[in-house]
Amino acid sequence: MRTQVAIIGGGPSGLLLSLLLKSVGISSVVLERQSRAHVEGRIRAGVLEQGLVDLLRKVGVAGRLEREGIEHHGTILSYENDRVRVSFSDFVDQPVVVYGQTEVTKDLYAAREERGLAGVFEVSDVALGDLKTDAPFVTYTADGLSHRLECDFVAGCDGFRGVSRQAIPLDVRREYEKVYPFGWLGVLSETPPVHHELIYANSERGFALCSMRNENLSRYYIQCGLDEKVEDWSDEAFWAELKRRIPEEDAARLVTGPSIEKSIAPLRSFVCEPMQWGRLFLCGDAAHIVPPTGAKGLNSAASDVHYLFEGLRGHYVDGSDDGIEAYSARALDRVWKVERFSWWMTSLLHRFPDQSGFDLKMQRAELAFLRETPAAQEALARNYVGLPY
């Protein structure tokens, strides 16, 4: 089999890239190691930057998002009962949209199906070859048979544990990583959100986040130890702990109910340089990870997709390789700024095992500075709603 672009990974990055390529007549095949049902069922982020929303509109996949998505024009940060609301409208006049990544993935798959785009699920033994030539290929196993997919370029959209990044030789790639000494315990419940905007809370007991998916579906998180397990937490224990960590006025109106999903995620910051090697290009989690504080994971992947699509369109449509040659540098320039913001938000809002009294005072002073300083609020707002591509 032959295609112009082989896309490794059938998550939202690979799906969006395939639809963008289709819009300008560039063929692609998506290879995914899981089933479609498994990919569509993964619970992930729910805050979309305008750049991602615009890309979804560009490929005609924003209809349901525009009907069901909730625009947010600000967010709240708290330290115990001391709180500050940062208004996006006051500084950037641009909202974020709350719409679950699960729903984005479903919409992208539905659009691919409508447009007859090729995809192969439950593949294994994926290997990339001849990446430094003008005739790369991908081999894989599906339905018990070995296959070879010849292509012009390979897009590695297969996540942190995928094979794409490993195809870049160790003497070429450099990896930067910070592993945080805690995780997030998340609960999804069919309850109304406690507030119409997100609340990021720092308390003496640790971080908490009050988020949502829609008017009757809420997503809540609390900081937890890396040695803790989901089974350690009953619903009752989770709700009681959440109430202790958020401002009292919010705790008083919190509506609780049975969890319909509960999971623990570790936190890390990670960047791989370069993001391209020969005819291979890394996108999203294959190249970089951010802690979920600030909701940048899917959004930073979308900016990669934008840069890669522009480069591939230039190659095929305009006859210029400037875009693909500059892909890694352009993507990494934005990635590191997003990494900085996510690291800063995480450092500001969490309790660390080795924090001193001085460190805690600095966190509180930072929140006070935000409350009193419009320039600081503007910096947060500009980063939160999304840096330009």
C-alpha positions in Angstrom: 0.0 0.0 0.0 1.2 3.5 -0.7 0.1 7.0 0.6 1.7 10.4 0.7 1.7 10.8 4.5 1.7 7.9 6.9 0.2 9.0 10.3 1.1 6.9 13.3 -1.5 7.3 16.0 -5.3 7.7 15.7 -5.8 10.2 18.5 -7.0 13.8 17.9 -3.7 15.0 16.5 -3.4 12.3 13.8 -7.1 12.6 12.9 -7.0 16.4 12.6 -3.9 16.2 10.5 -5.5 13.7 8.2 -8.5 15.9 7.6 -6.4 19.0 7.0 -4.3 17.1 4.4 -7.5 15.8 2.8 -8.8 19.4 2.4 -5.9 20.2 0.0 -5.8 16.8 -1.8 -3.0 15.1 0.1 -3.5 11.5 0.9 -2.8 9.8 4.2 -3.3 6.6 6.1 -3.8 6.5 9.9 -2.4 3.6 11.9 -3.7 3.1 15.4 -2.7 0.3 17.9 -6.0 0.5 19.8 -9.6 0.0 18.7 -11.7 3.0 17.6 -14.0 2.4 20.6 -11.0 2.5 23.0 -9.7 5.8 21.5 -13.1 7.4 21.5 -13.6 6.4 25.1 -10.5 7.9 26.6 -11.2 10.7 29.1 -8.9 13.6 28.6 -8.8 17.4 28.7 -11.8 19.7 28.1 -10.5 23.2 27.5 -9.9 24.2 23.9 -7.9 27.3 22.7 -9.2 29.4 19.8 -6.5 28.1 17.6 -7.7 24.5 17.9 -11.4 25.6 17.5 -10.4 27.4 14.3 -8.6 24.3 12.9 -11.7 22.2 13.6 -13.8 24.8 11.8 -11.4 24.7 8.9 -12.0 21.0 8.3 -15.8 21.3 8.9 -15.8 19.5 12.3 -17.0 22.2 14.6 -20.8 21.9 14.3 -21.5 20.1 17.5 -18.8 22.0 19.4 -20.5 25.3 18.4 -23.8 24.0 19.7 -22.6 22.3 22.9 -19.3 24.0 23.8 -19.3 26.5 26.6 -17.3 29.7 26.2 -15.3 30.8 29.2 -14.1 34.4 29.5 -12.2 34.0 32.7 -10.9 31.7 35.3 -10.4 31.7 39.1 -7.3 31.0 41.2 -7.6 30.6 45.0 -5.4 30.1 48.0 -7.5 28.8 50.8 -10.4 31.4 50.8 -8.3 34.1 49.1 -9.3 34.2 45.4 -8.7 36.2 42.2 -10.6 36.0 39.0 -8.6 36.6 35.8 -10.8 38.0 33.0 -9.7 37.0 29.5 -12.1 39.6 28.0 -10.3 42.5 29.8 -7.0 41.7 28.1 -7.3 39.5 25.0 -11.0 39.5 24.1 -10.7 35.9 23.3 -12.4 33.0 25.2 -11.5 29.3 25.6 -14.2 26.7 24.9 -15.0 23.9 27.3 -15.7 20.8 25.2 -14.3 17.4 26.1 -11.4 15.9 24.1 -13.5 12.7 24.0 -16.1 14.6 22.0 -13.5 16.1 19.7 -12.2 12.7 19.0 -15.7 11.3 18.2 -16.3 14.3 15.9 -13.1 13.8 14.0 -13.7 10.1 13.5 -17.2 10.7 12.3 -15.9 13.3 9.8 -13.2 10.8 8.5 -15.8 8.1 8.1 -18.1 10.5 6.1 -15.1 11.3 3.8 -14.0 7.8 3.3 -10.5 8.2 4.8 -8.4 5.2 5.3 -7.4 4.0 8.7 -6.2 0.7 10.3 -6.9 -0.2 13.9 -5.3 -2.6 16.4 -2.0 -2.6 14.6 1.2 -4.0 16.3 4.9 -4.3 15.6 5.0 -0.9 14.0 8.4 0.0 12.6 9.7 3.0 10.6 12.3 2.6 7.9 14.4 4.7 5.5 13.5 7.9 7.2 16.5 9.7 5.9 15.7 8.9 2.3 13.0 10.2 0.0 11.2 6.9 0.2 10.4 6.1 3.8 8.1 3.3 4.8 6.2 1.8 7.8 5.7 -1.8 8.5 3.1 -3.2 10.8 1.0 -6.2 11.7 -2.8 -6.2 11.4 -5.3 -9.1 11.5 -2.3 -11.4 11.9 -0.7 -10.3 8.6 2.4 -8.2 7.9 2.0 -5.0 5.9 4.2 -2.4 4.4 3.0 1.2 3.9 5.2 3.2 1.5 5.0 7.0 1.8 6.7 10.4 1.3 6.5 11.5 4.9 5.7 10.0 8.4 3.9 11.9 11.1 4.5 10.5 14.5 1.3 11.3 16.5 1.5 8.2 18.7 2.0 9.7 22.1 4.6 9.6 24.8 5.0 5.8 24.7 4.8 5.4 20.9 7.4 4.1 18.5 7.9 7.3 16.5 10.2 9.2 18.8 12.3 6.0 19.4 13.0 6.0 15.6 15.2 9.1 16.1 18.7 7.9 17.0 19.9 8.5 20.6 22.9 10.5 19.4 20.5 12.9 17.6 17.7 13.4 20.0 17.9 15.2 23.3 15.2 14.8 25.9 14.3 17.2 28.8 12.1 15.9 31.6 10.8 17.0 35.0 8.7 14.4 36.9 6.5 15.9 39.6 6.2 14.2 43.0 2.5 13.9 42.9 -0.4 13.0 40.6 -4.0 14.0 40.0 -7.0 11.9 41.1 -9.8 12.8 38.7 -13.6 12.1 39.0 -16.2 12.5 36.4 -19.8 12.9 37.7 -23.2 13.6 36.3 -23.6 16.7 38.5 -23.9 20.4 37.7 -20.6 22.2 37.9 -19.9 24.0 41.2 -19.1 27.2 39.3 -19.6 28.5 35.8 -15.8 29.0 35.4 -12.9 26.8 36.3 -11.5 27.0 39.8 -7.8 26.3 40.4 -7.3 25.9 44.1 -4.2 25.8 46.3 -4.8 24.7 49.9 -2.7 23.5 52.8 -4.0 20.0 51.9 -2.9 20.3 48.3 -4.2 21.3 44.9 -7.8 20.9 43.5 -9.5 21.8 40.3 -13.2 22.3 39.6 -13.9 21.8 35.9 -16.7 20.7 33.7 -17.8 19.1 30.4 -21.3 20.5 30.2 -24.1 21.8 32.4 -24.7 18.4 33.9 -21.3 16.8 33.7 -18.5 17.8 36.0 -14.8 16.9 36.2 -13.0 17.4 39.5 -9.4 16.7 40.5 -7.4 16.6 43.7 -3.6 16.3 44.1 -2.6 12.9 45.4 0.5 10.9 46.2 2.1 8.8 43.5 1.7 5.7 45.7 -2.0 6.1 46.0 -4.5 4.0 44.1 -8.0 4.6 42.8 -9.3 1.9 45.0 -8.1 3.9 48.0 -10.7 6.5 47.3 -14.4 6.0 47.7 -16.7 8.6 46.2 -17.5 9.9 49.7 -13.9 10.3 50.6 -13.2 12.2 47.4 -16.0 14.7 47.8 -15.1 15.3 51.4 -11.5 16.0 50.5 -12.4 18.2 47.5 -14.6 20.3 49.9 -11.7 20.9 52.2 -9.5 22.2 49.4 -11.8 24.7 47.6 -13.0 28.0 48.9 -15.8 27.7 51.5 -18.4 29.4 49.5 -17.9 26.9 46.6 -17.7 23.9 48.9 -21.1 25.0 50.4 -22.8 24.7 47.0 -21.0 21.7 45.6 -23.4 19.0 44.3 -22.1 15.5 44.7 -23.0 12.2 43.2 -21.7 8.8 42.1 -18.6 8.9 39.9 -18.9 7.5 36.4 -15.1 7.6 35.9 -12.2 7.8 38.3 -8.5 7.7 37.5 -5.1 8.9 38.7 -2.6 10.5 36.4 1.0 11.3 37.1 2.4 14.7 36.1 5.5 15.4 34.1 7.0 18.0 31.8 8.9 16.6 28.8 10.3 17.9 25.6 12.2 16.0 22.8 14.5 17.9 20.5 14.5 17.9 17.5 10.9 17.2 16.5 11.9 16.1 13.0 14.5 13.7 11.6 14.6 13.1 7.9 11.1 12.5 6.7 9.8 11.9 10.2 7.9 14.6 12.1 6.7 14.3 15.7 3.4 15.8 16.9 1.9 16.3 20.3 2.7 13.9 23.1 5.2 12.0 21.0 7.4 15.1 21.3 6.3 16.9 24.5 4.2 16.5 27.6 2.9 19.2 30.0 1.3 18.8 33.4 -2.5 19.3 32.9 -2.4 22.5 35.0 -3.5 25.1 32.4 -5.0 22.6 29.9 -2.3 22.8 27.3 -1.7 19.1 26.2 -4.2 18.8 23.3 -3.8 22.5 22.5 -0.1 22.3 22.1 -0.5 19.3 19.9 -2.9 21.3 17.7 -0.2 23.9 17.1 2.2 21.2 16.0 -0.5 19.9 13.6 -0.9 23.4 12.2 2.8 23.9 11.6 3.2 20.4 10.0 0.2 20.9 7.8 1.5 24.2 6.6 4.8 22.6 5.8 3.3 19.7 3.9 0.9 21.9 2.0 3.9 24.1 1.0 5.7 21.0 -0.3 2.8 19.5 -2.3 0.8 22.5 -3.3 3.4 25.4 -3.5 6.5 23.4 -4.3 8.4 24.8 -1.4 10.1 22.9 1.4 10.7 25.9 3.6 7.9 24.9 5.9 8.9 21.3 6.5 12.5 22.3 7.0 11.5 24.8 9.6 8.9 22.6 11.3 10.9 21.6 14.4 12.2 25.1 15.1 8.8 26.7 14.7 7.0 24.1 16.8 9.6 24.0 19.6 9.6 27.8 19.9 6.0 27.7 20.9 6.3 24.4 22.8 8.8 25.8 25.3 6.7 28.8 26.0 3.7 26.5 26.7 6.0 24.3 28.9 7.0 27.4 30.9 3.4 28.4 31.5 2.3 24.9 32.5 5.3 24.5 34.9 4.6 27.9 36.4 0.9 27.1 37.0 1.9 23.8 38.5 4.5 25.3 40.8 2.1 28.0 41.9 -0.8 25.8 42.8 0.6 22.5 44.2 2.1 21.5 47.5 5.5 19.9 47.1 7.0 17.5 49.7 10.1 19.7 50.3 8.4 23.1 50.4 9.6 25.4 53.1 7.7 28.1 54.9 9.4 30.6 52.6 8.2 28.7 49.5 4.6 28.8 50.7 4.8 32.5 51.4 6.0 33.0 47.8 3.0 31.1 46.5 0.7 33.3 48.5 2.5 36.5 47.4 2.3 35.4 43.8 -1.5 35.1 44.1 -1.7 38.5 45.8 0.5 40.0 43.0 -1.9 38.5 40.5 -4.9 40.0 42.2 -3.4 43.5 42.4 -1.5 43.7 39.1 -3.3 43.9 35.8 -0.1 43.3 33.9 0.3 39.9 35.7 -3.3 39.1 34.9 -2.8 39.9 31.3 0.3 37.6 31.1 -1.8 34.7 32.6 -4.7 35.5 30.3 -2.7 35.6 27.1 -1.0 32.3 27.9 -4.2 30.6 29.1 -6.3 31.4 26.0 -3.4 30.3 23.8 -0.3 31.9 22.3 -0.6 32.6 18.6 0.7 30.1 16.0 
